[in-house]
């Protein structure tokens, strides 16, 4: 474990302030959930909690089926990283961090169709030859948990594709 050189005191209510520099680096937002656990009997660990990652194996299967059925690349991501990917060029996306711009766009809470490369991208990768994208936010109890993204390298999308992607996002939102 790497030390930061920052020391914080526990207040009388048991609270600890996480320094702004660390919150910014880890992209921690107000109201975000943290998982707290012990490691090696004397280490207290705070980890970002992602409900989407708790259903990773289910998301992998769902992406695979949806990709096979539509012939498109299908991605499930939380607000930070790609959790599952299937289809053409899945290795470009799998496990990568999503961009802050994408994160802000899914907070709009609307499923959208884009021509060309659209808004979904992963950090450090230039996505080329994209004909269309669909982004459908995964919502659970009013919160945006992530998104289902469908990418086509062959043709643009229509309303039926949008409905299919929206249904996938709604279903995953019920599972998380």
C-alpha positions as CSV (number, residue, x, y, z in Angstrom):
1,X,0.0,0.0,0.0
2,X,1.3,3.4,-0.9
3,X,1.3,6.2,1.7
4,X,0.3,9.8,0.8
5,X,1.9,11.6,3.7
6,X,-1.5,13.0,4.8
7,X,-2.7,12.3,8.3
8,X,-6.3,12.8,9.5
9,X,-7.8,12.7,12.9
10,X,-11.0,10.8,13.8
11,X,-13.6,13.2,15.3
12,X,-15.8,12.5,18.3
13,X,-18.5,11.0,16.0
14,X,-16.0,8.6,14.3
15,X,-15.8,10.6,11.1
16,X,-12.7,11.0,8.9
17,X,-12.2,13.7,6.2
18,X,-10.8,12.3,3.0
19,X,-8.5,15.0,1.6
20,X,-9.7,16.9,-1.5
21,X,-6.6,15.8,-3.5
22,X,-7.4,12.1,-2.9
23,X,-11.1,12.6,-3.7
24,X,-10.2,14.4,-7.0
25,X,-7.6,11.7,-7.9
26,X,-10.1,8.9,-7.3
27,X,-13.0,10.7,-8.8
28,X,-15.0,10.5,-5.5
29,X,-18.2,12.6,-5.6
30,X,-20.4,13.9,-2.8
31,X,-22.8,11.2,-1.7
32,X,-20.8,8.3,-3.4
33,X,-20.7,5.1,-1.5
34,X,-17.4,3.6,-0.1
35,X,-16.8,0.0,0.9
36,X,-14.9,-0.3,4.2
37,X,-13.1,-3.4,5.2
38,X,-10.1,-4.7,7.2
39,X,-7.0,-6.1,5.5
40,X,-4.1,-7.8,7.3
41,X,-5.8,-7.3,10.7
42,X,-4.5,-3.7,11.1
43,X,-5.2,-2.0,7.8
44,X,-8.5,-0.2,7.3
45,X,-9.3,0.1,3.6
46,X,-11.7,2.4,1.8
47,X,-12.7,1.3,-1.6
48,X,-15.1,2.8,-4.1
49,X,-18.3,0.8,-4.2
50,X,-19.8,0.0,-7.6
51,X,-23.1,-1.8,-7.7
52,X,-22.5,-2.5,-11.4
53,X,-19.3,-4.4,-10.5
54,X,-21.3,-6.7,-8.2
55,X,-23.2,-8.0,-11.2
56,X,-20.1,-8.4,-13.4
57,X,-20.6,-12.0,-14.4
58,X,-24.2,-11.3,-15.3
59,X,-23.1,-8.2,-17.3
60,X,-20.5,-10.3,-19.2
61,X,-23.2,-12.8,-20.2
62,X,-25.7,-10.1,-21.1
63,X,-23.1,-8.2,-23.2
64,X,-22.2,-11.4,-25.0
65,X,-25.8,-12.3,-25.9
66,X,-26.7,-8.8,-27.0
67,X,-23.6,-8.5,-29.1
68,X,-24.2,-11.9,-30.7
69,X,-27.8,-11.0,-31.4
70,X,-27.2,-7.5,-32.9
71,X,-23.7,-7.9,-34.4
72,X,-22.5,-4.8,-32.5
73,X,-20.1,-4.2,-29.7
74,X,-21.8,-4.0,-26.4
75,X,-20.3,-2.4,-23.3
76,X,-21.5,-2.2,-19.7
77,X,-19.7,0.4,-17.5
78,X,-20.1,2.0,-14.2
79,X,-19.3,5.7,-13.8
80,X,-15.5,5.0,-13.9
81,X,-14.6,1.9,-15.8
82,X,-15.8,-0.6,-18.4
83,X,-17.1,-3.6,-16.4
84,X,-18.0,-5.9,-19.4
85,X,-17.5,-5.8,-23.1
86,X,-18.4,-8.1,-26.0
87,X,-18.1,-8.0,-29.8
88,X,-15.7,-6.4,-32.2
89,X,-12.8,-4.6,-30.6
90,X,-13.9,-5.6,-27.1
91,X,-10.2,-5.7,-26.1
92,X,-9.9,-2.0,-26.8
93,X,-12.6,-1.3,-24.1
94,X,-12.3,-4.1,-21.5
95,X,-11.3,-2.8,-18.1
96,X,-10.4,0.8,-19.3
97,X,-11.4,4.0,-17.6
98,X,-14.2,6.0,-19.1
99,X,-13.6,9.7,-19.7
100,X,-15.0,12.4,-17.4
101,X,-17.0,13.8,-20.4
102,X,-18.8,10.5,-20.8
103,X,-19.5,10.5,-17.0
104,X,-21.1,13.9,-17.2
105,X,-23.2,13.0,-20.2
106,X,-24.8,9.9,-18.6
107,X,-25.9,12.0,-15.6
108,X,-28.5,13.5,-18.0
109,X,-30.4,10.2,-17.5
110,X,-31.6,9.9,-21.1
111,X,-30.8,7.2,-23.6
112,X,-29.3,8.8,-26.8
113,X,-28.3,7.7,-30.3
114,X,-25.2,9.2,-31.9
115,X,-24.0,9.1,-35.5
116,X,-20.3,8.5,-35.7
117,X,-18.1,8.2,-32.7
118,X,-20.6,9.9,-30.3
119,X,-19.6,10.5,-26.7
120,X,-18.4,7.2,-25.3
121,X,-14.7,6.9,-25.1
122,X,-12.1,5.3,-22.9
123,X,-9.1,7.0,-21.5
124,X,-6.0,6.7,-23.8
125,X,-7.8,5.2,-26.8
126,X,-8.9,6.8,-30.0
127,X,-12.0,5.1,-31.3
128,X,-12.1,5.0,-35.1
129,X,-14.4,3.8,-37.9
130,X,-17.5,4.0,-35.6
131,X,-20.8,4.5,-37.6
132,X,-23.0,4.9,-34.5
133,X,-23.3,4.7,-30.7
134,X,-26.2,4.3,-28.3
135,X,-25.7,5.2,-24.7
136,X,-28.4,4.1,-22.2
137,X,-27.9,5.0,-18.5
138,X,-28.3,2.3,-15.9
139,X,-30.6,3.7,-13.2
140,X,-31.4,2.3,-9.8
141,X,-33.5,4.0,-7.2
142,X,-33.1,7.3,-9.1
143,X,-29.3,7.1,-9.2
144,X,-27.1,6.7,-12.3
145,X,-24.9,3.7,-11.8
146,X,-23.4,3.5,-15.2
147,X,-24.5,2.8,-18.8
148,X,-25.0,0.2,-21.5
149,X,-23.3,1.3,-24.7
150,X,-23.8,-0.2,-28.1
151,X,-21.3,0.6,-30.8
152,X,-21.7,-0.1,-34.5
153,X,-18.8,-0.3,-37.0
154,X,-21.2,-1.1,-39.9
155,X,-24.3,1.1,-39.9
156,X,-26.1,3.8,-37.9
157,X,-28.7,2.9,-35.3
158,X,-32.5,3.4,-35.3
159,X,-35.2,3.7,-32.7
160,X,-35.6,-0.1,-32.3
161,X,-31.9,-0.3,-31.4
162,X,-32.4,2.5,-28.9
163,X,-35.3,0.6,-27.3
164,X,-33.2,-2.6,-27.1
165,X,-30.3,-0.8,-25.4
166,X,-32.7,1.0,-23.0
167,X,-34.3,-2.3,-22.0
168,X,-30.9,-3.8,-21.3
169,X,-30.0,-0.8,-19.1
170,X,-33.3,-1.0,-17.2
171,X,-32.9,-4.7,-16.6
172,X,-29.3,-4.3,-15.3
173,X,-30.5,-1.5,-13.1
174,X,-33.0,-3.9,-11.5
175,X,-30.2,-6.4,-10.9
176,X,-27.7,-4.0,-9.3
